Amino acid sequence: MHHLAELAEKCGDVPASFFRFQVVELWVFGDLLDVPRDVDVIEVALVTDLPVDEVPWMTEPVGAEHWANSTRLSRNPFDARWRSKDAPVWNHRVERPALLWSAADGINEEALVAVNDGTGELVRTPAPTQDELRERIADELDVSLRALRRVNQEYTDRRWSPGKLTPHSDALWRTTTGYLDLLDALNRHS
């Protein structure tokens, strides 16, 4: 649990001018909020101040790797999902998350204690209805398709140009993975 508390503290310590974006909320979700047990990976959602189109599902915004290194996120057992402040944090994978930190209010001590005590269920957000979930997935799928078209074109434009192709191919891979995940989720929930 100390990794989670440390990350919450570091979210508030990152200088505003240091990165292209700001993390404005830290949420925890997944197995850590269920029945108390040891987990290998802590699933978190990092909400940024970026617009929705800059943070499609399962992608990383420009500068995310640097942010992860500076906060030690990349060196600890986290599986992070990047989100936008302009859309709900929850979806078909980020189910009933609990808010641990926000730029507005700082660390949510009640949630941190509940997660640590194995009573995370008490601080989780309510579950969406099936209609709300389908609508959320459809909205994210639209964002993801726009992103897929954009990064595919960026990859195509750079394919035979000098310089490293890895950042473009990684972005295409992440965006494709997110799109396919959402497409499968929409089919399951239709």
Residue frames as a rotation matrix with the C-alpha (Angstrom) as fourth column:
MET 1
0.557 0.830 0.000 0.00
0.830 -0.557 0.000 0.00
0.000 0.000 -1.000 0.00
HIS 2
0.170 -0.542 -0.823 2.90
0.376 -0.736 0.562 2.35
-0.911 -0.405 0.079 0.53
HIS 3
-0.748 -0.425 0.510 3.37
0.610 -0.136 0.781 2.58
-0.262 0.895 0.361 -3.26
LEU 4
0.006 0.865 0.502 -0.15
0.878 -0.245 0.411 3.94
0.478 0.438 -0.761 -3.62
ALA 5
0.729 0.219 -0.648 0.24
0.590 -0.681 0.434 6.49
-0.346 -0.699 -0.626 -0.82
GLU 6
-0.246 -0.916 -0.317 3.60
0.432 -0.396 0.810 7.56
-0.868 0.062 0.493 -2.26
LEU 7
-0.640 0.065 0.765 2.11
0.754 -0.133 0.643 8.06
0.144 0.989 0.036 -5.72
ALA 8
0.483 0.874 0.056 -0.76
0.823 -0.475 0.312 10.12
0.299 -0.105 -0.949 -4.27
GLU 9
0.487 -0.391 -0.781 1.78
0.424 -0.676 0.603 12.36
-0.764 -0.625 -0.164 -2.53
LYS 10
-0.576 -0.806 0.136 3.90
0.476 -0.196 0.857 12.70
-0.664 0.558 0.497 -5.66
CYS 11
-0.080 0.634 0.769 0.86
0.965 -0.145 0.219 13.70
0.251 0.760 -0.600 -7.73
GLY 12
0.858 0.476 -0.194 0.60
0.514 -0.803 0.301 16.82
-0.013 -0.358 -0.934 -5.60
ASP 13
0.371 -0.814 -0.446 4.33
0.244 -0.379 0.893 17.54
-0.896 -0.440 0.058 -5.73
VAL 14
-0.135 -0.432 0.891 4.81
0.962 0.157 0.222 17.69
-0.236 0.888 0.395 -9.51
PRO 15
-0.590 -0.133 -0.797 5.55
0.115 -0.990 0.080 21.28
-0.799 -0.044 0.599 -10.62
ALA 16
0.433 0.902 0.007 2.82
0.200 -0.089 -0.976 22.69
-0.879 0.423 -0.218 -12.86
SER 17
0.626 -0.201 -0.754 5.24
-0.687 -0.599 -0.411 24.06
-0.369 0.775 -0.513 -15.45
PHE 18
-0.280 -0.868 0.410 7.34
-0.579 0.493 0.649 20.89
-0.766 -0.056 -0.640 -15.71
PHE 19
-0.662 0.117 0.740 5.09
0.457 0.846 0.274 18.91
-0.595 0.519 -0.614 -18.07
ARG 20
-0.940 0.330 0.081 2.90
-0.064 -0.406 0.912 19.51
0.334 0.852 0.403 -21.11
PHE 21
0.093 0.990 -0.109 -0.09
-0.080 0.116 0.990 18.35
0.992 -0.083 0.090 -19.06
GLN 22
-0.595 -0.185 0.782 -1.11
-0.776 -0.123 -0.619 18.11
0.210 -0.975 -0.070 -15.43
VAL 23
-0.560 0.471 -0.682 -2.50
0.458 0.862 0.219 15.11
0.690 -0.189 -0.698 -13.60
VAL 24
-0.483 0.469 0.739 -5.57
-0.616 -0.782 0.093 16.39
0.622 -0.410 0.667 -11.78
GLU 25
0.478 0.619 0.623 -6.89
-0.875 0.395 0.279 13.16
-0.073 -0.679 0.730 -10.22
LEU 26
-0.721 -0.607 -0.335 -5.60
-0.588 0.791 -0.169 9.75
0.368 0.075 -0.927 -9.16
TRP 27
0.410 0.884 0.225 -8.09
-0.911 0.383 0.154 6.89
0.050 -0.268 0.962 -8.97
VAL 28
-0.796 -0.541 0.273 -7.56
-0.552 0.833 0.040 3.26
-0.249 -0.119 -0.961 -7.96
PHE 29
0.354 0.904 -0.240 -9.61
-0.935 0.333 -0.124 0.39
-0.032 0.269 0.963 -9.39
GLY 30
0.019 -0.314 -0.949 -9.52
-0.528 0.803 -0.276 -3.35
0.849 0.507 -0.151 -9.87
ASP 31
0.191 0.046 -0.981 -8.59
0.393 0.912 0.119 -6.16
0.900 -0.408 0.156 -7.51
LEU 32
-0.809 -0.585 -0.061 -7.23
0.305 -0.328 -0.894 -3.87
0.503 -0.742 0.443 -4.81
LEU 33
-0.626 0.644 0.439 -10.78
-0.746 -0.658 -0.099 -2.67
0.226 -0.390 0.893 -4.09
ASP 34
0.233 0.708 -0.666 -12.26
-0.398 0.695 0.599 -6.16
0.887 0.126 0.444 -3.90
VAL 35
0.973 0.113 -0.203 -11.86
0.107 0.557 0.824 -8.75
0.206 -0.823 0.530 -1.16
PRO 36
0.575 -0.801 0.167 -8.61
-0.781 -0.476 0.404 -8.07
-0.244 -0.363 -0.899 0.77
ARG 37
0.789 -0.452 0.415 -5.68
0.474 0.879 0.055 -9.98
-0.390 0.153 0.908 -0.71
ASP 38
-0.152 -0.911 -0.384 -2.22
0.057 -0.396 0.917 -9.42
-0.987 0.117 0.112 -2.07
VAL 39
0.920 0.373 0.119 -2.07
0.152 -0.061 -0.986 -8.10
-0.360 0.926 -0.113 -5.62
ASP 40
0.072 -0.925 0.373 0.86
0.908 0.215 0.359 -8.14
-0.413 0.313 0.856 -8.02
VAL 41
-0.741 -0.238 0.628 -0.20
0.562 -0.732 0.385 -4.96
0.368 0.638 0.676 -9.81
ILE 42
-0.333 0.614 -0.715 -2.04
0.494 -0.532 -0.687 -1.87
-0.803 -0.583 -0.126 -8.60
GLU 43
-0.289 0.325 0.900 -4.43
0.921 -0.162 0.354 -0.54
0.261 0.932 -0.252 -11.24
VAL 44
-0.276 0.150 -0.949 -4.71
0.457 -0.848 -0.267 3.24
-0.845 -0.508 0.166 -11.31
ALA 45
0.337 0.378 0.862 -6.34
0.915 -0.346 -0.207 5.84
0.221 0.859 -0.462 -13.54
LEU 46
-0.517 -0.564 -0.644 -4.52
0.615 -0.768 0.180 9.13
-0.596 -0.303 0.744 -13.96
VAL 47
0.539 0.775 0.330 -6.85
0.823 -0.401 -0.402 11.93
-0.179 0.488 -0.854 -15.02
THR 48
-0.594 -0.803 0.053 -5.15
0.776 -0.555 0.300 14.70
-0.212 0.219 0.952 -16.98
ASP 49
-0.066 0.519 -0.852 -6.16
0.072 -0.850 -0.523 18.22
-0.995 -0.095 0.019 -17.88
LEU 50
-0.923 -0.331 -0.196 -5.94
-0.184 -0.067 0.981 17.28
-0.337 0.941 0.001 -21.57
PRO 51
-0.079 0.919 -0.387 -8.95
-0.979 -0.145 -0.145 17.14
-0.189 0.368 0.911 -23.92
VAL 52
0.496 0.413 0.764 -10.58
-0.362 0.898 -0.250 13.76
-0.789 -0.152 0.595 -24.55
ASP 53
0.987 -0.053 -0.152 -9.13
-0.128 0.313 -0.941 13.46
0.098 0.948 0.302 -28.06
GLU 54
0.198 -0.980 0.037 -5.58
-0.762 -0.177 -0.623 13.63
0.617 0.095 -0.781 -26.66
VAL 55
-0.647 -0.381 0.661 -6.14
-0.733 0.549 -0.402 10.73
-0.209 -0.744 -0.634 -24.25
PRO 56
0.219 0.737 -0.639 -7.98
-0.795 0.515 0.321 7.94
0.566 0.437 0.699 -26.11
TRP 57
0.829 0.246 0.503 -8.46
-0.523 0.661 0.539 4.65
-0.199 -0.709 0.676 -24.29
MET 58
0.788 -0.555 0.268 -5.24
0.439 0.810 0.388 2.69
-0.432 -0.188 0.882 -23.56
THR 59
0.435 -0.683 0.587 -2.95
0.526 -0.336 -0.781 5.38
0.730 0.649 0.213 -24.96
GLU 60
0.109 -0.486 -0.867 -0.42
0.899 -0.324 0.295 7.60
-0.424 -0.812 0.402 -23.24
PRO 61
0.976 0.214 -0.025 -0.34
0.187 -0.898 -0.398 11.36
-0.108 0.384 -0.917 -23.74
VAL 62
0.349 -0.888 0.300 2.86
0.327 -0.185 -0.927 12.97
0.878 0.421 0.226 -24.97
GLY 63
-0.219 -0.541 0.812 5.11
-0.625 -0.561 -0.542 13.31
0.749 -0.626 -0.216 -21.92
ALA 64
0.773 0.611 0.169 3.51
-0.527 0.471 0.707 10.43
0.353 -0.636 0.686 -19.97
GLU 65
0.579 -0.623 -0.526 6.73
0.539 0.777 -0.326 8.43
0.611 -0.094 0.786 -19.87
HIS 66
-0.448 -0.750 0.486 8.62
0.142 -0.596 -0.790 11.39
0.883 -0.285 0.373 -18.44
TRP 67
0.076 0.579 0.812 5.86
-0.822 -0.425 0.380 11.99
0.565 -0.696 0.444 -15.87
ALA 68
0.901 0.301 -0.313 5.90
-0.134 0.879 0.458 8.30
0.412 -0.370 0.832 -14.91
ASN 69
0.139 -0.934 -0.329 9.66
0.631 0.339 -0.698 8.37
0.763 -0.111 0.636 -14.42
SER 70
-0.516 -0.386 0.764 9.62
-0.194 -0.816 -0.544 11.55
0.834 -0.429 0.346 -12.33
THR 71
0.160 0.664 0.731 6.92
-0.934 -0.138 0.330 10.21
0.319 -0.735 0.598 -9.99
ARG 72
-0.743 -0.554 0.375 8.38
-0.631 0.767 -0.118 6.67
-0.222 -0.324 -0.920 -9.85
LEU 73
0.365 0.927 0.086 5.16
-0.767 0.352 -0.537 5.31
-0.528 0.130 0.839 -11.34
SER 74
0.573 -0.168 -0.802 7.24
-0.662 0.482 -0.574 3.39
0.483 0.860 0.166 -13.89
ARG 75
-0.482 -0.863 -0.154 9.44
-0.542 0.431 -0.721 1.80
0.689 -0.264 -0.675 -11.19
ASN 76
-0.715 0.319 0.622 6.62
-0.541 0.311 -0.781 0.46
-0.443 -0.895 -0.050 -9.05
PRO 77
-0.885 0.304 0.352 3.92
0.399 0.886 0.238 -2.21
-0.239 0.351 -0.905 -9.59
PHE 78
-0.220 0.818 -0.531 1.36
-0.234 -0.573 -0.786 0.01
-0.947 -0.048 0.318 -11.31
ASP 79
-0.573 0.222 0.789 -0.78
0.814 0.259 0.519 -0.53
-0.088 0.940 -0.329 -14.37
ALA 80
-0.535 0.275 -0.799 -1.82
0.101 -0.918 -0.383 3.00
-0.839 -0.285 0.463 -15.29
ARG 81
-0.086 0.577 0.812 -4.64
0.996 0.024 0.088 4.14
0.031 0.816 -0.577 -17.54
TRP 82
-0.912 -0.269 -0.308 -4.54
0.267 -0.962 0.050 7.75
-0.310 -0.036 0.950 -18.71
ARG 83
-0.021 0.982 0.185 -7.84
0.996 0.037 -0.083 9.61
-0.089 0.183 -0.979 -18.84
SER 84
-0.654 -0.090 0.751 -9.18
0.316 -0.935 0.163 13.09
0.687 0.344 0.640 -19.60
LYS 85
-0.884 0.331 -0.329 -10.90
0.199 -0.370 -0.908 15.40
-0.422 -0.868 0.261 -17.11
ASP 86
-0.623 0.635 -0.457 -13.51
-0.765 -0.616 0.188 16.07
-0.162 0.467 0.869 -19.80
ALA 87
0.021 0.625 -0.781 -15.01
-0.512 0.677 0.528 12.56
0.859 0.388 0.334 -19.64
PRO 88
0.822 0.294 0.487 -15.93
-0.568 0.377 0.732 10.12
0.032 -0.878 0.477 -16.88
VAL 89
-0.224 -0.954 0.197 -12.98
-0.964 0.247 0.097 8.18
-0.141 -0.168 -0.976 -15.49
TRP 90
-0.229 0.203 0.952 -14.94
-0.283 0.922 -0.265 4.91
-0.931 -0.330 -0.153 -15.45
ASN 91
-0.087 0.311 -0.946 -15.61
-0.980 0.142 0.137 2.55
0.178 0.940 0.293 -18.34
HIS 92
0.758 0.452 -0.471 -15.85
-0.436 0.887 0.150 -1.21
0.485 0.092 0.869 -18.93
ARG 93
0.154 -0.791 -0.593 -12.37
0.479 0.584 -0.655 -1.79
0.864 -0.183 0.469 -17.41
VAL 94
-0.889 -0.369 0.271 -12.16
-0.012 -0.573 -0.819 1.04
0.458 -0.731 0.505 -14.88
GLU 95
-0.021 0.951 -0.307 -15.07
0.326 0.297 0.897 -0.33
0.945 -0.081 -0.317 -12.88
ARG 96
0.849 0.522 -0.084 -16.29
0.260 -0.273 0.926 1.56
0.460 -0.808 -0.368 -9.83
PRO 97
-0.146 -0.989 0.013 -12.99
0.531 -0.090 -0.842 3.32
0.835 -0.116 0.539 -9.08
ALA 98
0.659 0.234 -0.715 -12.15
0.743 -0.351 0.570 5.14
-0.117 -0.907 -0.405 -5.85
LEU 99
0.630 -0.403 0.664 -10.72
0.034 -0.839 -0.543 8.65
0.776 0.365 -0.515 -5.88
LEU 100
0.405 -0.581 -0.706 -7.43
0.908 0.348 0.234 8.80
0.109 -0.736 0.668 -3.93
TRP 101
-0.401 -0.598 -0.694 -6.12
0.577 -0.753 0.317 12.24
-0.712 -0.273 0.647 -4.81
SER 102
0.518 0.453 0.726 -7.25
0.843 -0.415 -0.342 15.37
0.146 0.789 -0.597 -6.62
ALA 103
-0.528 -0.707 0.470 -5.52
0.644 -0.694 -0.322 18.64
0.554 0.133 0.822 -7.38
ALA 104
0.008 0.643 0.766 -8.50
-0.175 -0.753 0.634 20.43
0.985 -0.139 0.107 -5.83
ASP 105
0.764 0.491 0.419 -8.66
-0.494 0.026 0.869 18.54
0.416 -0.871 0.263 -2.52
GLY 106
-0.220 -0.921 0.321 -5.36
-0.966 0.159 -0.206 16.68
0.138 -0.355 -0.925 -2.11
ILE 107
-0.868 -0.196 -0.455 -5.17
-0.167 0.980 -0.104 13.16
0.467 -0.015 -0.884 -0.70
ASN 108
0.243 0.966 0.088 -8.47
-0.688 0.108 0.718 11.49
0.684 -0.235 0.691 0.14
GLU 109
-0.646 -0.594 0.480 -7.42
-0.745 0.352 -0.567 10.00
0.168 -0.724 -0.669 3.49
GLU 110
0.110 0.777 0.620 -10.71
-0.747 0.475 -0.464 8.12
-0.655 -0.412 0.633 3.91
ALA 111
0.856 0.207 -0.473 -10.19
-0.500 0.559 -0.661 6.29
0.127 0.803 0.582 0.62
LEU 112
-0.045 -0.963 -0.266 -6.53
-0.649 0.231 -0.725 5.58
0.760 0.139 -0.635 1.33
VAL 113
-0.572 -0.094 0.815 -7.40
-0.783 0.360 -0.508 4.09
-0.245 -0.928 -0.279 4.75
ALA 114
0.466 0.842 0.272 -10.26
-0.666 0.536 -0.519 2.05
-0.583 0.060 0.810 3.26
VAL 115
0.664 -0.301 -0.685 -8.04
-0.519 0.474 -0.711 0.60
0.539 0.827 0.159 0.55
ASN 116
-0.410 -0.903 0.130 -5.34
-0.676 0.205 -0.708 -0.17
0.613 -0.378 -0.694 3.12
ASP 117
-0.504 0.291 0.813 -7.86
-0.734 0.351 -0.581 -1.81
-0.454 -0.890 0.037 5.50
GLY 118
-0.980 0.136 0.143 -9.43
0.190 0.846 0.497 -3.93
-0.053 0.515 -0.856 2.77
THR 119
-0.142 0.975 -0.169 -12.71
0.648 -0.037 -0.761 -2.00
-0.748 -0.218 -0.627 2.85
GLY 120
-0.916 -0.338 -0.215 -12.26
0.056 -0.640 0.767 -0.29
-0.396 0.690 0.605 -0.51
GLU 121
-0.520 0.803 0.290 -15.81
0.787 0.319 0.528 -1.27
0.331 0.503 -0.798 -1.45
LEU 122
0.158 0.620 -0.768 -17.03
0.885 -0.434 -0.169 1.50
-0.438 -0.653 -0.617 0.87
VAL 123
-0.041 -0.267 -0.963 -15.35
-0.009 -0.963 0.268 4.29
-0.999 0.020 0.037 -1.12
ARG 124
-0.771 -0.205 0.602 -16.02
0.543 0.281 0.791 3.10
-0.332 0.937 -0.105 -4.67
THR 125
-0.725 0.559 -0.403 -18.21
-0.660 -0.731 0.175 5.05
-0.197 0.392 0.899 -7.06
PRO 126
0.120 0.844 0.523 -21.65
-0.374 0.526 -0.764 3.58
-0.920 -0.104 0.379 -7.82
ALA 127
-0.626 -0.276 0.730 -21.92
0.460 0.625 0.631 1.19
-0.630 0.730 -0.264 -10.75
PRO 128
-0.703 0.404 -0.584 -23.38
-0.664 -0.666 0.339 2.62
-0.252 0.627 0.737 -13.96
THR 129
0.368 0.842 0.394 -26.55
-0.386 0.524 -0.759 1.21
-0.846 0.127 0.518 -15.46
GLN 130
-0.053 -0.348 0.936 -26.18
0.658 0.693 0.295 -1.02
-0.752 0.631 0.192 -18.51
ASP 131
0.735 0.374 0.565 -27.42
0.674 -0.487 -0.555 1.83
0.067 0.789 -0.610 -20.72
GLU 132
0.873 -0.466 -0.147 -24.89
-0.393 -0.848 0.356 4.25
-0.290 -0.253 -0.923 -19.20
LEU 133
0.070 -0.886 0.459 -22.11
-0.070 0.455 0.888 1.72
-0.995 -0.094 -0.030 -19.72
ARG 134
0.183 0.059 0.981 -23.06
0.893 0.407 -0.190 1.12
-0.411 0.911 0.022 -23.36
GLU 135
0.946 0.209 0.248 -23.22
0.294 -0.876 -0.382 4.87
0.138 0.434 -0.890 -23.97
ARG 136
0.626 -0.777 -0.070 -19.83
-0.455 -0.436 0.776 5.37
-0.634 -0.454 -0.626 -22.30
ILE 137
-0.077 -0.652 0.754 -18.22
0.365 0.686 0.630 2.63
-0.928 0.324 0.185 -24.40
ALA 138
0.458 0.326 0.827 -19.76
0.884 -0.067 -0.463 4.04
-0.096 0.943 -0.318 -27.60
ASP 139
0.990 -0.124 -0.071 -18.47
-0.124 -0.992 0.004 7.53
-0.071 0.005 -0.997 -26.77
GLU 140
0.274 -0.951 0.142 -14.98
-0.410 0.018 0.912 6.18
-0.870 -0.308 -0.385 -26.12
LEU 141
0.067 -0.196 0.978 -15.12
0.700 0.708 0.094 4.12
-0.711 0.678 0.185 -29.31
ASP 142
0.868 0.280 0.410 -15.82
0.489 -0.622 -0.612 7.30
0.084 0.732 -0.676 -31.32
VAL 143
0.757 -0.651 -0.060 -12.82
-0.566 -0.699 0.437 9.03
-0.326 -0.296 -0.898 -29.72
SER 144
0.087 -0.752 0.653 -10.67
-0.091 0.647 0.757 5.97
-0.992 -0.126 -0.012 -30.28
LEU 145
0.415 0.123 0.902 -11.61
0.818 0.383 -0.429 5.69
-0.398 0.916 0.058 -33.97
ARG 146
0.986 -0.098 0.133 -10.70
-0.033 -0.906 -0.423 9.35
0.162 0.412 -0.897 -34.57
ALA 147
0.460 -0.864 0.203 -7.39
-0.671 -0.189 0.717 8.75
-0.582 -0.466 -0.667 -32.81
LEU 148
0.166 -0.372 0.913 -6.74
0.341 0.890 0.301 5.57
-0.925 0.262 0.275 -34.79
ARG 149
0.756 0.147 0.638 -7.23
0.654 -0.178 -0.735 7.39
0.005 0.973 -0.231 -38.07
ARG 150
0.903 -0.418 0.095 -4.95
-0.420 -0.908 -0.004 10.22
0.088 -0.036 -0.995 -36.90
VAL 151
0.259 -0.873 0.414 -2.07
-0.601 0.190 0.776 8.05
-0.756 -0.450 -0.476 -35.64
ASN 152
0.381 -0.090 0.920 -2.34
0.588 0.791 -0.166 5.75
-0.713 0.605 0.354 -38.64
GLN 153
0.908 -0.032 0.419 -1.83
0.329 -0.566 -0.756 8.77
0.261 0.823 -0.504 -40.90
GLU 154
0.686 -0.703 0.189 1.07
-0.707 -0.583 0.400 9.99
-0.171 -0.408 -0.897 -38.74
TYR 155
0.198 -0.596 0.778 2.68
-0.068 0.784 0.617 6.55
-0.978 -0.175 0.115 -39.01
THR 156
0.591 0.102 0.801 2.11
0.736 0.339 -0.586 6.45
-0.331 0.935 0.125 -42.76
ASP 157
0.962 -0.208 0.178 3.62
-0.110 -0.888 -0.446 9.92
0.251 0.409 -0.877 -43.17
ARG 158
0.428 -0.835 0.347 6.73
-0.853 -0.246 0.460 8.92
-0.299 -0.493 -0.817 -41.19
ARG 159
0.876 0.036 0.481 7.08
-0.027 0.999 -0.025 5.35
-0.482 0.008 0.876 -42.49
TRP 160
0.570 -0.676 0.467 9.84
0.810 0.369 -0.455 6.04
0.135 0.638 0.758 -45.02
SER 161
0.770 -0.297 0.565 11.20
-0.239 -0.955 -0.176 9.26
0.592 0.001 -0.806 -43.50
PRO 162
-0.295 -0.919 -0.263 14.52
0.127 0.235 -0.964 9.47
0.947 -0.317 0.047 -41.69
GLY 163
-0.440 0.053 0.896 14.46
-0.822 -0.427 -0.378 9.18
0.362 -0.903 0.232 -37.91
LYS 164
-0.976 0.047 0.214 13.05
-0.086 0.816 -0.571 6.78
-0.201 -0.576 -0.792 -35.39
LEU 165
-0.455 0.855 -0.250 9.77
-0.344 0.090 0.934 5.14
0.821 0.511 0.253 -36.23
THR 166
-0.703 0.096 -0.704 9.31
0.539 0.717 -0.441 3.55
0.463 -0.690 -0.557 -32.78
PRO 167
-0.863 0.432 -0.262 7.35
-0.026 -0.557 -0.830 6.41
-0.505 -0.710 0.492 -31.17
HIS 168
-0.408 0.727 -0.552 4.90
-0.912 -0.340 0.227 6.36
-0.023 0.596 0.802 -34.08
SER 169
-0.373 0.254 -0.892 4.58
-0.238 0.903 0.357 2.57
0.897 0.345 -0.277 -34.21
ASP 170
-0.886 0.055 -0.460 4.11
0.449 0.352 -0.822 2.42
0.116 -0.934 -0.337 -30.42
ALA 171
-0.709 0.661 -0.245 1.37
-0.469 -0.701 -0.537 5.06
-0.527 -0.266 0.807 -30.61
LEU 172
-0.278 0.599 -0.751 -0.32
-0.847 0.216 0.485 3.13
0.453 0.771 0.447 -33.43
TRP 173
-0.613 -0.013 -0.790 -0.10
0.173 0.974 -0.149 -0.12
0.771 -0.228 -0.594 -31.43
ARG 174
-0.923 0.254 -0.290 -1.56
0.269 -0.118 -0.956 1.45
-0.277 -0.960 0.040 -28.27
THR 175
-0.543 0.746 -0.384 -4.36
-0.744 -0.640 -0.191 3.20
-0.388 0.183 0.903 -30.15
THR 176
-0.326 0.382 -0.865 -5.24
-0.612 0.613 0.500 0.04
0.721 0.692 0.034 -32.09
THR 177
-0.790 -0.023 -0.612 -5.27
0.372 0.776 -0.510 -2.02
0.486 -0.631 -0.604 -28.89
GLY 178
-0.842 0.488 -0.231 -7.59
-0.049 -0.495 -0.868 0.49
-0.538 -0.719 0.440 -27.22
TYR 179
-0.396 0.705 -0.588 -9.93
-0.918 -0.308 0.249 0.61
-0.005 0.638 0.770 -30.21
LEU 180
-0.403 0.208 -0.891 -10.19
-0.273 0.902 0.334 -3.17
0.874 0.378 -0.307 -30.42
ASP 181
-0.915 0.060 -0.398 -10.76
0.391 0.365 -0.845 -3.45
0.094 -0.929 -0.358 -26.66
LEU 182
-0.665 0.695 -0.272 -13.64
-0.430 -0.655 -0.622 -0.96
-0.610 -0.296 0.735 -26.88
LEU 183
-0.331 0.527 -0.783 -15.10
-0.864 0.164 0.476 -2.66
0.380 0.834 0.401 -29.96
ASP 184
-0.631 0.050 -0.774 -15.10
0.173 0.982 -0.077 -6.01
0.756 -0.182 -0.629 -28.13
ALA 185
-0.914 0.281 -0.294 -16.64
0.265 -0.137 -0.954 -4.38
-0.308 -0.950 0.051 -25.05
LEU 186
-0.522 0.755 -0.397 -19.41
-0.793 -0.601 -0.101 -2.78
-0.314 0.262 0.912 -27.10
ASN 187
-0.325 0.368 -0.871 -20.21
-0.553 0.674 0.491 -6.13
0.767 0.641 -0.016 -28.70
ARG 188
-0.782 -0.021 -0.623 -20.33
0.411 0.734 -0.540 -7.81
0.469 -0.678 -0.566 -25.27
HIS 189
-0.777 0.435 -0.455 -22.64
0.286 -0.400 -0.871 -5.16
-0.561 -0.807 0.186 -23.81
SER 190
-0.745 0.529 -0.405 -25.00
-0.663 -0.525 0.534 -4.78
0.069 0.666 0.742 -26.80
